[in-house]
Amino acid sequence: MAHPILTVEPQEVSQKKAQVHLLPCRIHHDGNVHPINTYWNPSEGQDQMKTAYLRGRKLHGKAVKLPEGYYGSVVEKSEVKKSEDSKEMVEDVEIVEDPNDQLEIGAMQGKATFDELMVWNHEALANSSENPYLRGMEEWISFAEQIHSYPSDKASDN
């Protein structure tokens, strides 16, 4: 069986803004937690640094804005669908399809967007030289800008 193709369905016009937190831990729970302030209650210090405690561990938070023109999406997986290709009739050609050989199309539904995320770290503020997620985000944005840009006149003169 082939791997599914992933599609992201268009986001709604009235898209919600999400507050995204990147924590240095794994939480094996997927769902609502009410009341949330029992478990998560960050406070802001004098120097705009946020501090929170999670399971007794002190965390320091740093707000990271996404570059101009970029935004993040919070998506939710929806049902896997079988592809429904258009079947055109072609003269003198017989097409025999195997029902088990159809592509699976996985769909993601946009739930919210964000233009800033809060990156949390133990003992010190997160920076891109140590945090693999921040470094990966910066490298990916730099790579995307390079492959989607036009060559400069100086480079074409050589």
VOGU-3710 file (C-alpha; in Angstrom, 3 decimals, decimal comma):
1> mahpiltvep> 0,000/0,000/0,000  1,350/3,414/-0,959  1,864/6,166/1,584  -0,957/8,706/1,719  -0,663/12,048/-0,018  -1,225/14,900/2,420  -3,481/17,836/1,564  -4,276/20,861/3,694  -7,827/22,014/3,203  -8,349/25,784/2,815
11> qevsqkkaqv> -8,632/27,669/6,045  -11,794/29,456/7,030  -11,970/33,228/6,603  -12,809/33,716/10,282  -9,622/31,976/11,404  -8,838/32,007/15,111  -5,501/33,235/16,447  -3,657/30,612/18,482  -1,251/31,102/21,363  1,480/28,515/20,720
21> hllpcrihhd> 3,929/27,253/23,361  6,933/25,056/22,576  7,820/23,148/25,750  11,049/21,217/26,457  9,156/18,067/27,455  6,710/15,451/26,248  3,175/15,419/27,543  1,332/12,204/26,786  -2,121/13,771/26,716  -4,131/14,949/23,765
31> gnvhpintyw> -7,241/16,823/24,742  -8,669/19,542/26,925  -7,452/20,251/30,442  -9,834/22,266/32,567  -9,085/24,433/34,446  -5,801/25,064/32,623  -4,410/27,525/35,201  -4,135/24,628/37,652  -1,306/23,238/35,499  -0,074/26,244/33,514
41> npsegqdqmk> 0,106/29,811/34,793  3,045/31,780/33,284  3,987/35,110/34,823  5,879/38,011/33,268  8,945/39,388/35,034  10,446/42,871/35,020  12,566/42,301/31,897  9,701/40,907/29,703  10,918/37,366/30,459  8,145/34,892/31,222
51> taylrgrklh> 8,459/32,299/33,950  6,302/29,246/34,523  6,400/26,057/36,531  5,400/22,724/35,062  5,422/19,742/37,408  7,694/21,667/39,761  10,289/22,508/37,089  11,024/26,173/36,434  10,818/27,231/32,798  11,909/30,480/31,139
61> gkavklpegy> 9,975/31,673/28,106  10,943/33,814/25,149  8,490/35,152/22,560  9,667/34,484/19,000  7,961/36,384/16,182  7,797/34,754/12,785  9,356/36,814/9,983  7,250/39,267/7,988  5,109/37,436/5,453  5,146/34,125/7,352
71> ygsvveksev> 2,528/32,585/9,603  2,071/29,263/11,330  -0,983/27,031/11,141  -2,526/24,768/13,729  -4,035/21,848/11,833  -6,015/18,771/12,746  -5,929/15,476/10,893  -9,163/14,424/9,266  -10,304/11,180/7,661  -8,115/9,487/5,037
81> kksedskemv> -9,894/9,514/1,688  -9,513/7,359/-1,369  -8,657/9,342/-4,490  -11,409/9,802/-7,020  -9,578/10,434/-10,282  -11,610/11,563/-13,238  -12,098/8,711/-15,598  -12,023/9,881/-19,188  -12,878/7,530/-21,998  -10,054/7,037/-24,462
91> edveivedpn> -10,625/5,198/-27,714  -8,852/1,898/-28,249  -7,422/1,831/-24,727  -8,658/-0,468/-22,020  -7,844/0,628/-18,488  -7,956/-2,022/-15,787  -7,652/-0,647/-12,265  -6,820/-2,611/-9,170  -9,100/-1,402/-6,335  -6,302/-2,010/-3,816
101> dqleigamqg> -3,905/0,229/-5,771  -5,685/3,550/-5,200  -3,918/6,488/-3,601  -4,856/7,403/-0,070  -5,228/11,107/0,465  -4,781/12,357/4,022  -6,404/15,683/4,805  -5,546/18,276/7,397  -8,050/20,958/8,398  -6,778/24,395/9,451
111> katfdelmvw> -7,990/25,315/12,952  -6,016/28,454/13,817  -3,032/30,574/12,781  -0,221/32,255/14,688  2,536/34,768/13,989  4,374/34,360/17,302  5,275/31,416/19,485  6,555/31,158/23,025  9,660/28,979/23,328  10,316/27,596/26,809
121> nhealansse> 13,580/26,233/28,181  14,952/24,973/31,493  17,192/27,315/33,496  17,855/29,823/30,666  16,168/31,463/27,694  16,121/29,447/24,493  18,380/30,556/21,657  18,817/29,254/18,130  22,352/27,988/18,717  21,122/25,462/21,317
131> npylrgmeew> 17,453/24,882/20,545  16,988/22,520/17,576  13,450/23,759/16,882  14,459/27,421/16,677  17,530/26,567/14,614  15,469/24,387/12,278  12,885/27,125/11,821  15,548/29,719/10,988  17,353/27,356/8,602  14,120/26,370/6,836
141> isfaeqihsy> 13,048/30,000/6,359  16,501/30,888/5,023  16,428/27,903/2,652  12,887/28,723/1,470  13,877/32,337/0,758  16,862/31,174/-1,291  14,953/28,710/-3,457  12,063/31,131/-4,036  14,175/34,178/-4,838  15,454/35,373/-8,169
151> psdkasdn> 19,214/35,512/-8,789  20,718/38,920/-8,254  22,311/40,875/-11,137  25,742/40,561/-9,518  25,567/36,764/-9,533  24,482/36,643/-13,178  27,410/38,848/-14,307  29,960/36,185/-13,286
//
